Amino acid sequence: MEIIEVSHFKKSFGNKVVHRDVNFTVKQGECLGLLGGSGAGKSVILRSMIGLERPDNGQIQIEGIDVTNLDEAKLVDIRKRVAYVFQNGALFDSMTIFDNIAYPLREHTKLKEHEIREQVLSTLQMFNMHGTENMLPAELSGGMQKRVGLARAIILKPDIILYDEPTAGLDPANTVKIQNLIVQLKGTGVTSILVTHDMDTALRVCDRLAFLENGSVENLGMVSDLKQDPVQILQLFIRGQSD
């Protein structure tokens, strides 16, 4: 069953055409890796899925609903079901880690404070970050901040997670931790799209890869097939790192 369907997506910024005709689908429980050089517009597509950008033409259907023309009130419902993991974590600097993760629960649910506390502490435990709840983001490493951003994204138990460069700038140890968390979440049946330049992460966590080039998507097929072709993987890595 296809949970996400992007059809004839077009987007320009001034005279710069970024997307000419983007088409792809994502099946339930699948992780699609969206690759492409810098400036290919990978993040623009993710942001359009939650209404932070609007395409010039085309459709984005999420669970059968075209989100491209929804007003802000209806987008709130979409954003409860579609979590966006920002590249920099996008944490509130003045809030503790606990309050950062609790924020979606306080905004979008009627849970009592003791119920919120239970969920937040349970999520921190899942992310192996118990004991950080009273710290501020600036007191954590970059890797830990990304894990907090991921924890906040999944606290509402979304159907879909959009990962925007979740391992960018991380050392190998923290990269593996993020990879493990993505695999763990995929194991729960979450549908996801991973935007990345990190081929190692893409090959580890994704089921299929698609490459953005010249304003459209070239479907590259199953990761299991690519793993049998190291030459193609090297070519994809080079293309993915290029401007």
C-alpha positions as CSV (number, residue, x, y, z in Angstrom):
1,M,0.0,0.0,0.0
2,E,1.4,3.4,-1.0
3,I,1.4,5.9,1.9
4,I,3.1,8.7,0.1
5,E,2.7,9.6,-3.6
6,V,4.4,12.6,-5.2
7,S,3.1,13.4,-8.7
8,H,4.4,15.9,-11.2
9,F,6.0,18.1,-8.5
10,K,7.4,21.3,-9.9
11,K,9.1,24.1,-7.9
12,S,11.1,27.2,-8.9
13,F,12.7,29.9,-6.9
14,G,12.7,33.0,-9.0
15,N,14.3,32.1,-12.3
16,K,15.9,29.0,-10.8
17,V,14.0,25.8,-11.7
18,V,14.7,23.2,-9.0
19,H,12.1,20.6,-9.7
20,R,10.8,20.0,-13.3
21,D,8.7,16.8,-12.8
22,V,9.3,14.8,-9.6
23,N,7.4,11.5,-9.2
24,F,7.8,8.8,-6.6
25,T,5.9,6.7,-4.1
26,V,6.7,5.2,-0.7
27,K,5.0,2.1,0.5
28,Q,3.7,1.5,4.1
29,G,6.6,0.6,6.4
30,E,9.2,1.4,3.7
31,C,12.2,3.7,4.1
32,L,13.0,5.5,0.8
33,G,16.4,7.2,0.5
34,L,16.3,10.4,-1.4
35,L,19.7,11.3,-2.8
36,G,21.1,14.1,-4.9
37,G,23.8,16.7,-5.1
38,S,23.7,20.0,-3.1
39,G,21.0,22.2,-4.5
40,A,19.0,19.4,-5.9
41,G,16.1,20.3,-3.7
42,K,15.8,17.3,-1.5
43,S,14.8,19.2,1.6
44,V,12.3,21.3,-0.4
45,I,10.3,18.1,-1.1
46,L,10.4,17.1,2.5
47,R,9.3,20.6,3.7
48,S,6.5,20.6,1.1
49,M,5.1,17.4,2.7
50,I,4.3,19.3,5.9
51,G,3.3,22.6,4.2
52,L,6.5,24.6,4.9
53,E,6.9,25.0,1.2
54,R,4.3,25.0,-1.6
55,P,4.9,23.4,-5.0
56,D,4.2,25.5,-8.1
57,N,2.4,22.5,-9.6
58,G,1.7,18.9,-8.8
59,Q,0.5,16.9,-5.9
60,I,1.7,15.3,-2.7
61,Q,-0.7,12.8,-1.4
62,I,-0.2,11.5,2.2
63,E,-2.5,8.6,3.1
64,G,-4.7,9.7,0.3
65,I,-4.9,13.4,1.2
66,D,-3.4,16.0,-1.2
67,V,-1.5,18.3,1.3
68,T,-0.4,20.9,-1.2
69,N,-3.5,23.1,-0.9
70,L,-4.4,22.5,2.7
71,D,-4.9,25.6,5.0
72,E,-2.9,25.9,8.2
73,A,-5.6,24.4,10.4
74,K,-5.7,21.2,8.3
75,L,-1.9,21.1,8.1
76,V,-1.8,20.8,11.9
77,D,-3.4,17.4,11.7
78,I,-1.0,16.3,9.0
79,R,2.0,17.5,11.1
80,K,0.7,15.3,14.0
81,R,1.0,12.2,11.7
82,V,4.1,13.3,9.8
83,A,7.2,14.0,11.9
84,Y,10.0,16.1,10.5
85,V,13.5,15.5,11.9
86,F,15.4,18.7,11.1
87,Q,19.1,18.6,10.1
88,N,20.2,20.8,13.1
89,G,17.7,19.3,15.6
90,A,15.8,22.7,15.7
91,L,15.6,22.5,19.5
92,F,14.4,25.4,21.7
93,D,17.6,26.7,23.2
94,S,15.9,28.2,26.3
95,M,14.0,25.0,27.1
96,T,15.3,22.0,29.0
97,I,15.5,18.7,27.1
98,F,12.4,17.5,29.0
99,D,10.4,20.5,27.9
100,N,11.7,20.2,24.3
101,I,10.4,16.7,24.0
102,A,7.2,17.4,25.9
103,Y,6.3,20.4,23.7
104,P,4.3,18.4,21.1
105,L,2.4,16.6,23.8
106,R,1.5,19.8,25.5
107,E,0.5,21.5,22.2
108,H,-1.4,18.7,20.6
109,T,-2.8,16.4,23.3
110,K,-4.9,16.7,26.4
111,L,-2.6,14.5,28.5
112,K,-2.1,15.4,32.1
113,E,1.4,16.5,33.2
114,H,2.2,13.2,35.0
115,E,1.2,11.4,31.8
116,I,3.5,13.7,29.8
117,R,6.3,13.1,32.2
118,E,5.9,9.4,31.9
119,Q,6.0,9.4,28.1
120,V,9.0,11.8,27.9
121,L,11.1,9.8,30.4
122,S,10.2,6.6,28.6
123,T,11.3,8.1,25.3
124,L,14.6,9.3,26.8
125,Q,15.2,5.8,28.1
126,M,14.6,4.4,24.7
127,F,17.2,6.8,23.2
128,N,19.6,6.0,26.0
129,M,19.5,9.6,27.2
130,H,18.0,9.1,30.7
131,G,19.4,11.8,33.0
132,T,19.6,14.6,30.5
133,E,16.0,15.8,31.0
134,N,17.0,18.9,33.1
135,M,19.9,19.9,30.8
136,L,19.7,22.6,28.1
137,P,20.5,21.8,24.5
138,A,23.8,23.8,24.6
139,E,25.1,21.4,27.3
140,L,24.8,18.4,24.9
141,S,27.0,17.3,22.1
142,G,25.8,17.7,18.5
143,G,25.0,14.0,18.3
144,M,23.0,14.0,21.5
145,Q,21.1,17.1,20.2
146,K,20.1,15.2,17.1
147,R,18.9,12.3,19.2
148,V,16.7,14.7,21.2
149,G,15.3,16.1,18.0
150,L,14.5,12.6,16.9
151,A,12.9,11.9,20.3
152,R,10.7,15.0,20.0
153,A,9.7,14.0,16.5
154,I,8.4,10.6,17.4
155,I,6.8,11.5,20.7
156,L,3.3,11.7,19.1
157,K,3.8,8.3,17.5
158,P,3.7,9.5,13.9
159,D,2.8,7.3,10.9
160,I,5.5,8.9,8.8
161,I,9.0,10.3,9.6
162,L,10.9,12.6,7.3
163,Y,14.7,12.6,8.1
164,D,16.6,15.6,6.8
165,E,20.3,14.8,6.9
166,P,20.1,13.1,10.4
167,T,23.8,12.1,10.4
168,A,25.3,15.2,8.9
169,G,28.4,16.4,10.9
170,L,28.4,13.4,13.3
171,D,31.3,11.3,14.2
172,P,31.2,7.5,13.3
173,A,30.0,6.5,16.8
174,N,27.0,8.9,16.8
175,T,26.2,8.1,13.2
176,V,25.8,4.4,14.2
177,K,23.5,5.4,17.1
178,I,21.3,7.4,14.7
179,Q,21.3,4.6,12.2
180,N,20.3,2.1,14.9
181,L,17.4,4.4,16.0
182,I,16.1,4.7,12.5
183,V,16.2,0.9,12.0
184,Q,14.5,0.5,15.4
185,L,11.7,2.9,14.4
186,K,11.3,1.2,11.0
187,G,10.8,-2.0,12.8
188,T,7.7,-0.6,14.4
189,G,6.1,-0.1,11.0
190,V,6.8,3.6,10.5
191,T,7.0,4.8,6.9
192,S,10.0,7.2,6.2
193,I,12.0,9.2,3.8
194,L,15.7,9.8,4.4
195,V,17.4,12.7,2.7
196,T,21.1,12.2,3.0
197,H,24.6,12.5,1.4
198,D,25.7,9.6,3.7
199,M,25.8,6.5,1.4
200,D,26.7,4.2,4.3
201,T,23.6,5.3,6.3
202,A,21.4,5.1,3.1
203,L,22.5,1.6,2.4
204,R,22.0,0.5,6.0
205,V,18.5,1.9,6.7
206,C,16.8,2.3,3.4
207,D,14.8,-0.2,1.4
208,R,15.0,1.7,-1.9
209,L,17.0,4.7,-3.2
210,A,15.9,7.4,-5.6
211,F,18.2,10.0,-7.1
212,L,17.2,13.6,-7.7
213,E,18.9,15.0,-10.8
214,N,18.0,17.7,-13.4
215,G,14.8,18.4,-11.7
216,S,13.4,14.9,-11.6
217,V,13.8,11.5,-9.9
218,E,15.6,8.6,-11.3
219,N,14.4,5.5,-9.4
220,L,17.4,3.4,-8.6
221,G,15.7,0.4,-7.1
222,M,16.2,-1.8,-4.1
223,V,19.1,-1.3,-1.8
224,S,19.5,-5.1,-1.7
225,D,20.4,-5.1,-5.4
226,L,22.7,-2.1,-5.1
227,K,24.7,-3.9,-2.4
228,Q,25.7,-6.4,-5.0
229,D,27.2,-3.7,-7.3
230,P,30.0,-1.8,-5.5
231,V,30.8,0.2,-8.7
232,Q,27.4,1.7,-8.8
233,I,27.5,2.5,-5.1
234,L,30.7,4.4,-5.7
235,Q,29.2,6.3,-8.6
236,L,26.1,7.2,-6.5
237,F,28.3,8.4,-3.7
238,I,30.3,10.7,-6.1
239,R,27.1,12.1,-7.6
240,G,25.5,12.6,-4.2
241,Q,28.4,14.6,-3.0
242,S,28.6,16.9,-6.1
243,D,27.2,20.4,-6.5
